[in-house]
């Protein structure tokens, strides 16, 4: 009954929901998650009282209140039933009810909605001033001179052929042999995962994720009604023994992870862990979706599951929102050859043609020799920011989990006894958006961690606000 916010003597914690309110919230949650659809019979009063560990009178009162507000209907002699038309999907209500201050969707909303006066060390992208703006403007001028079809027509279902050819060559640099016909362009990396979830899983299927992992994996899988199971992540990859245990116990269909630079920890998958992981996947008929969005931030190539596997049971995705522009939406999927026709049909059904103009812009930028120079400068700038941010955080008692990783992120532990969610709430009042650890952790075991985007940490006010929030 720990979710009912009762003290050990049976009294209610101040401000917490009553037992009746908790039972009502559980029913509303099941309706929002559509495990209770219109017309579905609710559990009997006796059965639900036992499952919730409350009295039958508590369930009776909860059901009566829900009936009074129209959420359920009573049928004398038959029981209670979910009422009305199908409720709109509410991702916030699916799964455990989270405090909106640490909900991953809340973090995204705060970062995306923030004005110029708000500092965003918790967001997941580079400042606009760090992007190749001169190259973007040149690409836009080039696009303006393109033929009418490039400006006005739908793209082909697979996407712009020259860009797919270029992507195949780039992937070969990471040891992944893939033909352009195995690559499909998408509107973003997020859409790539969404399409793969539509293609590979059904509601109720189990999907493995890292703990911690990129919080939007949680949100997307929740939207697909998947059962999500997490495996602890170590500095060399997922904990292999616990990964094997999760495979045996839950028989998942998919595992979604980052390759190369891990989000949020900055860890790098080791070759030994990669080989053991693929052996387990082969034994369990597990498909792996490998998100390689941070590929160009590497200082040295890291192991890729797709390279070891040969795109047999590993699918790789990526996009250019982190290095070129988050405004130009273009991602890709590299998949087994016999999946492409089905994925293409699904893409047509959900988005029709592709974003041809965005693909043309990305192609122009990647072919421009300035992109390589931009990335060289960006990696050097990030390395400096990583060292400076790490030093500033250590000075106020915040410890990086990995010292100076590549990429954007520092995964950091707060001093003992300090809750990251509470620090984030206090910082928000001072116009600083943070990313508390439990937004990334399905198990809720990262309450003393924060993820910092070092590119967004140049303003000294961030560290003053952090120090004050921890002190309070």
DOKE-20704 format. One record per residue (C-alpha): residue number from 1; residue in one letter; x, y, z. Coordinates in steps of 0.5 Angstrom, whole numbers, always signed. Layout:
SITE | NUM | A | X | Y | Z;
...
END
This chain:
SITE | 1 | X | +0 | +0 | +0;
SITE | 2 | X | +6 | +5 | -1;
SITE | 3 | X | +3 | +8 | -6;
SITE | 4 | X | -3 | +10 | -2;
SITE | 5 | X | +1 | +15 | +2;
SITE | 6 | X | +0 | +12 | +9;
SITE | 7 | X | +4 | +13 | +15;
SITE | 8 | X | +6 | +6 | +19;
SITE | 9 | X | +0 | +8 | +24;
SITE | 10 | X | -5 | +8 | +19;
SITE | 11 | X | -6 | +16 | +18;
SITE | 12 | X | -6 | +19 | +12;
SITE | 13 | X | +0 | +24 | +10;
SITE | 14 | X | -1 | +31 | +10;
SITE | 15 | X | -3 | +33 | +3;
SITE | 16 | X | -3 | +26 | +0;
SITE | 17 | X | -9 | +22 | -3;
SITE | 18 | X | -14 | +19 | +1;
SITE | 19 | X | -16 | +11 | +0;
SITE | 20 | X | -22 | +13 | -4;
SITE | 21 | X | -18 | +18 | -8;
SITE | 22 | X | -13 | +13 | -9;
SITE | 23 | X | -18 | +7 | -11;
SITE | 24 | X | -21 | +12 | -16;
SITE | 25 | X | -14 | +14 | -19;
SITE | 26 | X | -13 | +7 | -20;
SITE | 27 | X | -19 | +6 | -24;
SITE | 28 | X | -18 | +13 | -28;
SITE | 29 | X | -11 | +10 | -30;
SITE | 30 | X | -14 | +4 | -33;
SITE | 31 | X | -19 | +7 | -37;
SITE | 32 | X | -14 | +12 | -39;
SITE | 33 | X | -9 | +6 | -41;
SITE | 34 | X | -15 | +3 | -44;
SITE | 35 | X | -14 | -3 | -40;
SITE | 36 | X | -21 | -2 | -39;
SITE | 37 | X | -25 | +0 | -45;
SITE | 38 | X | -32 | +3 | -46;
SITE | 39 | X | -37 | -3 | -43;
SITE | 40 | X | -32 | -7 | -40;
SITE | 41 | X | -34 | -10 | -33;
SITE | 42 | X | -30 | -7 | -27;
SITE | 43 | X | -27 | -12 | -22;
SITE | 44 | X | -32 | -14 | -17;
SITE | 45 | X | -32 | -10 | -10;
SITE | 46 | X | -29 | -16 | -6;
SITE | 47 | X | -24 | -18 | -11;
SITE | 48 | X | -21 | -10 | -12;
SITE | 49 | X | -21 | -9 | -5;
SITE | 50 | X | -17 | -15 | -4;
SITE | 51 | X | -12 | -13 | -10;
SITE | 52 | X | -12 | -6 | -7;
SITE | 53 | X | -11 | -8 | +0;
SITE | 54 | X | -17 | -4 | +2;
SITE | 55 | X | -24 | -5 | +6;
SITE | 56 | X | -30 | -7 | +1;
SITE | 57 | X | -33 | +0 | +4;
SITE | 58 | X | -27 | +4 | +1;
SITE | 59 | X | -28 | +1 | -6;
SITE | 60 | X | -36 | +2 | -5;
SITE | 61 | X | -35 | +9 | -4;
SITE | 62 | X | -30 | +10 | -10;
SITE | 63 | X | -34 | +6 | -15;
SITE | 64 | X | -40 | +11 | -13;
SITE | 65 | X | -36 | +17 | -14;
SITE | 66 | X | -34 | +15 | -20;
SITE | 67 | X | -41 | +13 | -22;
SITE | 68 | X | -43 | +20 | -20;
SITE | 69 | X | -38 | +23 | -24;
SITE | 70 | X | -40 | +19 | -30;
SITE | 71 | X | -33 | +15 | -31;
SITE | 72 | X | -37 | +9 | -30;
SITE | 73 | X | -44 | +6 | -30;
SITE | 74 | X | -48 | +2 | -25;
SITE | 75 | X | -52 | -4 | -27;
SITE | 76 | X | -56 | -7 | -21;
SITE | 77 | X | -55 | -14 | -20;
SITE | 78 | X | -49 | -14 | -25;
SITE | 79 | X | -44 | -10 | -23;
SITE | 80 | X | -40 | -3 | -25;
SITE | 81 | X | -38 | -2 | -32;
SITE | 82 | X | -33 | +3 | -36;
SITE | 83 | X | -38 | +8 | -39;
SITE | 84 | X | -38 | +13 | -45;
SITE | 85 | X | -34 | +13 | -51;
SITE | 86 | X | -26 | +12 | -51;
SITE | 87 | X | -23 | +17 | -47;
SITE | 88 | X | -17 | +21 | -51;
SITE | 89 | X | -10 | +18 | -50;
SITE | 90 | X | -7 | +21 | -44;
SITE | 91 | X | +1 | +19 | -43;
SITE | 92 | X | +1 | +22 | -37;
SITE | 93 | X | -4 | +17 | -34;
SITE | 94 | X | -1 | +11 | -37;
SITE | 95 | X | +4 | +7 | -32;
SITE | 96 | X | +5 | +9 | -25;
SITE | 97 | X | +3 | +16 | -23;
SITE | 98 | X | +9 | +21 | -23;
SITE | 99 | X | +10 | +27 | -20;
SITE | 100 | X | +10 | +32 | -26;
SITE | 101 | X | +16 | +35 | -24;
SITE | 102 | X | +20 | +29 | -26;
SITE | 103 | X | +16 | +26 | -31;
SITE | 104 | X | +20 | +26 | -38;
SITE | 105 | X | +14 | +29 | -42;
SITE | 106 | X | +14 | +35 | -37;
SITE | 107 | X | +22 | +35 | -37;
SITE | 108 | X | +21 | +36 | -45;
SITE | 109 | X | +15 | +41 | -45;
SITE | 110 | X | +19 | +45 | -40;
SITE | 111 | X | +25 | +45 | -45;
SITE | 112 | X | +21 | +46 | -51;
SITE | 113 | X | +17 | +52 | -48;
SITE | 114 | X | +22 | +55 | -45;
SITE | 115 | X | +24 | +63 | -47;
SITE | 116 | X | +30 | +66 | -48;
SITE | 117 | X | +31 | +68 | -40;
SITE | 118 | X | +31 | +61 | -38;
SITE | 119 | X | +37 | +57 | -37;
SITE | 120 | X | +37 | +49 | -40;
SITE | 121 | X | +42 | +45 | -37;
SITE | 122 | X | +37 | +39 | -37;
SITE | 123 | X | +35 | +40 | -45;
SITE | 124 | X | +38 | +35 | -50;
SITE | 125 | X | +41 | +39 | -55;
SITE | 126 | X | +46 | +44 | -57;
SITE | 127 | X | +45 | +52 | -57;
SITE | 128 | X | +43 | +55 | -63;
SITE | 129 | X | +49 | +59 | -63;
SITE | 130 | X | +53 | +52 | -63;
SITE | 131 | X | +50 | +50 | -70;
SITE | 132 | X | +53 | +51 | -77;
SITE | 133 | X | +49 | +57 | -78;
SITE | 134 | X | +53 | +59 | -84;
SITE | 135 | X | +52 | +53 | -87;
SITE | 136 | X | +45 | +52 | -86;
SITE | 137 | X | +44 | +59 | -89;
SITE | 138 | X | +48 | +57 | -95;
SITE | 139 | X | +44 | +50 | -96;
SITE | 140 | X | +37 | +54 | -96;
SITE | 141 | X | +40 | +59 | -101;
SITE | 142 | X | +41 | +53 | -105;
SITE | 143 | X | +35 | +50 | -104;
SITE | 144 | X | +31 | +56 | -106;
SITE | 145 | X | +34 | +55 | -113;
SITE | 146 | X | +32 | +48 | -114;
SITE | 147 | X | +27 | +45 | -119;
SITE | 148 | X | +20 | +46 | -118;
SITE | 149 | X | +19 | +38 | -116;
SITE | 150 | X | +24 | +39 | -110;
SITE | 151 | X | +21 | +45 | -107;
SITE | 152 | X | +13 | +42 | -108;
SITE | 153 | X | +13 | +35 | -109;
SITE | 154 | X | +13 | +29 | -104;
SITE | 155 | X | +19 | +25 | -103;
SITE | 156 | X | +19 | +18 | -105;
SITE | 157 | X | +17 | +13 | -100;
SITE | 158 | X | +25 | +11 | -98;
SITE | 159 | X | +27 | +18 | -99;
SITE | 160 | X | +32 | +22 | -103;
SITE | 161 | X | +37 | +16 | -106;
SITE | 162 | X | +43 | +21 | -106;
SITE | 163 | X | +42 | +22 | -99;
SITE | 164 | X | +41 | +14 | -97;
SITE | 165 | X | +48 | +13 | -102;
SITE | 166 | X | +52 | +18 | -97;
SITE | 167 | X | +49 | +15 | -91;
SITE | 168 | X | +51 | +8 | -93;
SITE | 169 | X | +58 | +10 | -94;
SITE | 170 | X | +58 | +14 | -87;
SITE | 171 | X | +56 | +7 | -84;
SITE | 172 | X | +61 | +3 | -87;
SITE | 173 | X | +66 | +8 | -84;
SITE | 174 | X | +63 | +5 | -77;
SITE | 175 | X | +64 | -2 | -80;
SITE | 176 | X | +57 | -3 | -82;
SITE | 177 | X | +56 | -6 | -89;
SITE | 178 | X | +49 | -4 | -92;
SITE | 179 | X | +46 | -2 | -98;
SITE | 180 | X | +42 | +4 | -100;
SITE | 181 | X | +36 | +0 | -101;
SITE | 182 | X | +36 | -2 | -94;
SITE | 183 | X | +36 | +5 | -91;
SITE | 184 | X | +29 | +9 | -91;
SITE | 185 | X | +29 | +16 | -89;
SITE | 186 | X | +24 | +18 | -84;
SITE | 187 | X | +22 | +25 | -81;
SITE | 188 | X | +26 | +24 | -75;
SITE | 189 | X | +30 | +19 | -70;
SITE | 190 | X | +24 | +19 | -66;
SITE | 191 | X | +19 | +17 | -72;
SITE | 192 | X | +24 | +12 | -74;
SITE | 193 | X | +23 | +9 | -67;
SITE | 194 | X | +16 | +10 | -67;
SITE | 195 | X | +15 | +6 | -74;
SITE | 196 | X | +19 | +0 | -72;
SITE | 197 | X | +15 | +0 | -65;
SITE | 198 | X | +9 | +0 | -70;
SITE | 199 | X | +12 | -6 | -75;
SITE | 200 | X | +15 | -10 | -69;
SITE | 201 | X | +11 | -10 | -63;
SITE | 202 | X | +4 | -11 | -61;
SITE | 203 | X | +0 | -8 | -54;
SITE | 204 | X | +3 | -12 | -48;
SITE | 205 | X | +9 | -14 | -52;
SITE | 206 | X | +15 | -13 | -47;
SITE | 207 | X | +21 | -9 | -49;
SITE | 208 | X | +28 | -8 | -45;
SITE | 209 | X | +31 | -1 | -44;
SITE | 210 | X | +37 | +1 | -40;
SITE | 211 | X | +36 | +4 | -33;
SITE | 212 | X | +38 | +9 | -34;
SITE | 213 | X | +36 | +11 | -41;
SITE | 214 | X | +33 | +17 | -46;
SITE | 215 | X | +27 | +18 | -43;
SITE | 216 | X | +23 | +19 | -49;
SITE | 217 | X | +24 | +11 | -50;
SITE | 218 | X | +19 | +11 | -44;
SITE | 219 | X | +14 | +15 | -47;
SITE | 220 | X | +14 | +12 | -54;
SITE | 221 | X | +14 | +5 | -51;
SITE | 222 | X | +8 | +7 | -46;
SITE | 223 | X | +4 | +10 | -52;
SITE | 224 | X | +5 | +3 | -56;
SITE | 225 | X | +2 | +0 | -50;
SITE | 226 | X | +8 | -4 | -49;
SITE | 227 | X | +11 | -7 | -42;
SITE | 228 | X | +17 | -4 | -41;
SITE | 229 | X | +23 | -8 | -37;
SITE | 230 | X | +29 | -4 | -35;
SITE | 231 | X | +36 | -7 | -34;
SITE | 232 | X | +42 | -3 | -30;
SITE | 233 | X | +47 | +0 | -34;
SITE | 234 | X | +54 | +0 | -33;
SITE | 235 | X | +60 | +4 | -35;
SITE | 236 | X | +61 | -2 | -41;
SITE | 237 | X | +54 | -3 | -43;
SITE | 238 | X | +48 | -7 | -40;
SITE | 239 | X | +49 | -11 | -34;
SITE | 240 | X | +50 | -18 | -38;
SITE | 241 | X | +48 | -22 | -32;
SITE | 242 | X | +41 | -18 | -30;
SITE | 243 | X | +40 | -18 | -38;
SITE | 244 | X | +40 | -25 | -39;
SITE | 245 | X | +36 | -26 | -33;
SITE | 246 | X | +31 | -21 | -36;
SITE | 247 | X | +31 | -25 | -42;
SITE | 248 | X | +29 | -31 | -39;
SITE | 249 | X | +24 | -28 | -34;
SITE | 250 | X | +20 | -23 | -39;
SITE | 251 | X | +22 | -26 | -46;
SITE | 252 | X | +22 | -19 | -49;
SITE | 253 | X | +21 | -18 | -57;
SITE | 254 | X | +25 | -12 | -57;
SITE | 255 | X | +31 | -8 | -54;
SITE | 256 | X | +32 | -1 | -55;
SITE | 257 | X | +39 | +2 | -53;
SITE | 258 | X | +44 | +8 | -55;
SITE | 259 | X | +50 | +5 | -59;
SITE | 260 | X | +57 | +9 | -58;
SITE | 261 | X | +55 | +15 | -53;
SITE | 262 | X | +50 | +13 | -48;
SITE | 263 | X | +44 | +18 | -46;
SITE | 264 | X | +44 | +20 | -41;
SITE | 265 | X | +51 | +17 | -38;
SITE | 266 | X | +56 | +18 | -43;
SITE | 267 | X | +58 | +11 | -42;
SITE | 268 | X | +61 | +7 | -48;
SITE | 269 | X | +59 | +0 | -50;
SITE | 270 | X | +65 | -5 | -49;
SITE | 271 | X | +67 | -10 | -55;
SITE | 272 | X | +66 | -16 | -50;
SITE | 273 | X | +59 | -14 | -47;
SITE | 274 | X | +57 | -13 | -54;
SITE | 275 | X | +59 | -20 | -56;
SITE | 276 | X | +56 | -23 | -50;
SITE | 277 | X | +50 | -18 | -51;
SITE | 278 | X | +49 | -21 | -59;
SITE | 279 | X | +50 | -28 | -57;
SITE | 280 | X | +44 | -27 | -51;
SITE | 281 | X | +40 | -24 | -57;
SITE | 282 | X | +41 | -30 | -62;
SITE | 283 | X | +39 | -35 | -57;
SITE | 284 | X | +33 | -31 | -55;
SITE | 285 | X | +31 | -29 | -62;
SITE | 286 | X | +31 | -22 | -59;
SITE | 287 | X | +31 | -16 | -64;
SITE | 288 | X | +35 | -10 | -62;
SITE | 289 | X | +34 | -3 | -64;
SITE | 290 | X | +41 | +1 | -64;
SITE | 291 | X | +40 | +9 | -63;
SITE | 292 | X | +46 | +12 | -66;
SITE | 293 | X | +44 | +19 | -66;
SITE | 294 | X | +51 | +21 | -63;
SITE | 295 | X | +55 | +18 | -68;
SITE | 296 | X | +59 | +24 | -70;
SITE | 297 | X | +61 | +27 | -63;
SITE | 298 | X | +65 | +21 | -62;
SITE | 299 | X | +73 | +22 | -61;
SITE | 300 | X | +74 | +15 | -63;
SITE | 301 | X | +70 | +10 | -66;
SITE | 302 | X | +66 | +5 | -61;
SITE | 303 | X | +63 | -2 | -62;
SITE | 304 | X | +57 | -2 | -66;
SITE | 305 | X | +52 | -8 | -65;
SITE | 306 | X | +50 | -7 | -72;
SITE | 307 | X | +57 | -8 | -74;
SITE | 308 | X | +58 | -14 | -71;
SITE | 309 | X | +51 | -17 | -73;
SITE | 310 | X | +51 | -15 | -80;
SITE | 311 | X | +44 | -12 | -79;
SITE | 312 | X | +41 | -19 | -78;
SITE | 313 | X | +37 | -18 | -72;
SITE | 314 | X | +40 | -11 | -70;
SITE | 315 | X | +37 | -5 | -73;
SITE | 316 | X | +40 | +2 | -73;
SITE | 317 | X | +37 | +9 | -73;
SITE | 318 | X | +40 | +16 | -73;
SITE | 319 | X | +38 | +23 | -75;
SITE | 320 | X | +42 | +30 | -75;
SITE | 321 | X | +38 | +34 | -70;
SITE | 322 | X | +44 | +34 | -65;
SITE | 323 | X | +49 | +36 | -70;
SITE | 324 | X | +46 | +40 | -76;
SITE | 325 | X | +39 | +43 | -74;
SITE | 326 | X | +33 | +41 | -70;
SITE | 327 | X | +29 | +45 | -74;
SITE | 328 | X | +30 | +41 | -80;
SITE | 329 | X | +27 | +34 | -79;
SITE | 330 | X | +31 | +28 | -82;
SITE | 331 | X | +32 | +21 | -79;
SITE | 332 | X | +33 | +14 | -82;
SITE | 333 | X | +33 | +7 | -81;
SITE | 334 | X | +38 | +2 | -83;
SITE | 335 | X | +34 | -5 | -83;
SITE | 336 | X | +35 | -12 | -86;
SITE | 337 | X | +33 | -12 | -93;
SITE | 338 | X | +27 | -16 | -92;
SITE | 339 | X | +24 | -11 | -87;
SITE | 340 | X | +24 | -5 | -92;
SITE | 341 | X | +18 | -7 | -96;
SITE | 342 | X | +14 | -7 | -90;
SITE | 343 | X | +17 | -1 | -87;
SITE | 344 | X | +16 | +3 | -93;
SITE | 345 | X | +8 | +1 | -93;
SITE | 346 | X | +8 | +3 | -86;
SITE | 347 | X | +11 | +10 | -87;
SITE | 348 | X | +6 | +11 | -93;
SITE | 349 | X | +0 | +9 | -89;
SITE | 350 | X | +2 | +14 | -83;
SITE | 351 | X | +6 | +20 | -86;
SITE | 352 | X | +5 | +18 | -94;
SITE | 353 | X | +11 | +21 | -97;
SITE | 354 | X | +17 | +24 | -94;
SITE | 355 | X | +20 | +31 | -93;
SITE | 356 | X | +24 | +32 | -99;
SITE | 357 | X | +26 | +39 | -98;
SITE | 358 | X | +29 | +37 | -91;
SITE | 359 | X | +33 | +31 | -94;
SITE | 360 | X | +35 | +36 | -100;
SITE | 361 | X | +38 | +41 | -94;
SITE | 362 | X | +41 | +35 | -90;
SITE | 363 | X | +45 | +32 | -97;
SITE | 364 | X | +47 | +39 | -98;
SITE | 365 | X | +50 | +40 | -91;
SITE | 366 | X | +53 | +33 | -91;
SITE | 367 | X | +57 | +34 | -98;
SITE | 368 | X | +59 | +41 | -96;
SITE | 369 | X | +66 | +40 | -94;
SITE | 370 | X | +65 | +45 | -88;
SITE | 371 | X | +61 | +40 | -84;
SITE | 372 | X | +67 | +36 | -82;
SITE | 373 | X | +71 | +42 | -80;
SITE | 374 | X | +64 | +44 | -76;
SITE | 375 | X | +64 | +37 | -73;
SITE | 376 | X | +72 | +38 | -71;
SITE | 377 | X | +71 | +45 | -68;
SITE | 378 | X | +65 | +42 | -64;
SITE | 379 | X | +68 | +36 | -61;
SITE | 380 | X | +74 | +40 | -59;
SITE | 381 | X | +69 | +46 | -56;
SITE | 382 | X | +65 | +40 | -52;
SITE | 383 | X | +71 | +37 | -49;
SITE | 384 | X | +73 | +44 | -46;
SITE | 385 | X | +66 | +45 | -44;
SITE | 386 | X | +66 | +38 | -41;
SITE | 387 | X | +72 | +39 | -37;
SITE | 388 | X | +70 | +46 | -34;
SITE | 389 | X | +63 | +44 | -33;
SITE | 390 | X | +65 | +38 | -29;
SITE | 391 | X | +70 | +42 | -25;
SITE | 392 | X | +64 | +47 | -23;
SITE | 393 | X | +60 | +41 | -21;
SITE | 394 | X | +65 | +38 | -17;
SITE | 395 | X | +66 | +45 | -13;
SITE | 396 | X | +59 | +45 | -11;
SITE | 397 | X | +59 | +37 | -9;
SITE | 398 | X | +56 | +34 | -15;
SITE | 399 | X | +60 | +28 | -18;
SITE | 400 | X | +60 | +26 | -25;
SITE | 401 | X | +59 | +18 | -26;
SITE | 402 | X | +64 | +18 | -31;
SITE | 403 | X | +70 | +23 | -32;
SITE | 404 | X | +70 | +27 | -38;
SITE | 405 | X | +66 | +23 | -43;
SITE | 406 | X | +65 | +24 | -50;
SITE | 407 | X | +59 | +28 | -53;
SITE | 408 | X | +54 | +33 | -49;
SITE | 409 | X | +52 | +29 | -43;
SITE | 410 | X | +55 | +29 | -36;
SITE | 411 | X | +51 | +24 | -31;
SITE | 412 | X | +52 | +26 | -24;
SITE | 413 | X | +51 | +24 | -17;
SITE | 414 | X | +48 | +29 | -12;
SITE | 415 | X | +51 | +29 | -4;
SITE | 416 | X | +48 | +24 | +0;
SITE | 417 | X | +41 | +26 | +2;
SITE | 418 | X | +39 | +31 | -3;
SITE | 419 | X | +33 | +29 | -8;
SITE | 420 | X | +34 | +31 | -15;
SITE | 421 | X | +27 | +32 | -16;
SITE | 422 | X | +27 | +37 | -11;
SITE | 423 | X | +33 | +41 | -13;
SITE | 424 | X | +30 | +41 | -20;
SITE | 425 | X | +23 | +44 | -17;
SITE | 426 | X | +27 | +49 | -13;
SITE | 427 | X | +31 | +51 | -19;
SITE | 428 | X | +25 | +52 | -24;
SITE | 429 | X | +23 | +57 | -20;
SITE | 430 | X | +29 | +61 | -21;
SITE | 431 | X | +29 | +60 | -29;
SITE | 432 | X | +33 | +54 | -29;
SITE | 433 | X | +31 | +47 | -32;
SITE | 434 | X | +34 | +41 | -30;
SITE | 435 | X | +33 | +34 | -32;
SITE | 436 | X | +32 | +29 | -25;
SITE | 437 | X | +35 | +22 | -26;
SITE | 438 | X | +28 | +19 | -24;
SITE | 439 | X | +26 | +21 | -31;
SITE | 440 | X | +31 | +17 | -34;
SITE | 441 | X | +30 | +11 | -29;
SITE | 442 | X | +24 | +6 | -30;
SITE | 443 | X | +26 | +3 | -23;
SITE | 444 | X | +26 | +10 | -20;
SITE | 445 | X | +33 | +8 | -17;
SITE | 446 | X | +36 | +15 | -20;
SITE | 447 | X | +33 | +20 | -15;
SITE | 448 | X | +40 | +23 | -13;
SITE | 449 | X | +42 | +24 | -20;
SITE | 450 | X | +42 | +29 | -25;
SITE | 451 | X | +44 | +30 | -33;
SITE | 452 | X | +47 | +36 | -35;
SITE | 453 | X | +48 | +38 | -42;
SITE | 454 | X | +55 | +41 | -42;
SITE | 455 | X | +54 | +46 | -48;
SITE | 456 | X | +48 | +49 | -44;
SITE | 457 | X | +52 | +50 | -38;
SITE | 458 | X | +56 | +56 | -40;
SITE | 459 | X | +52 | +61 | -35;
SITE | 460 | X | +55 | +61 | -28;
SITE | 461 | X | +48 | +63 | -26;
SITE | 462 | X | +46 | +55 | -26;
SITE | 463 | X | +51 | +53 | -21;
SITE | 464 | X | +49 | +59 | -16;
SITE | 465 | X | +42 | +56 | -17;
SITE | 466 | X | +44 | +49 | -16;
SITE | 467 | X | +48 | +51 | -10;
SITE | 468 | X | +42 | +55 | -7;
SITE | 469 | X | +37 | +49 | -9;
SITE | 470 | X | +42 | +44 | -5;
SITE | 471 | X | +43 | +48 | +1;
SITE | 472 | X | +35 | +49 | +2;
END
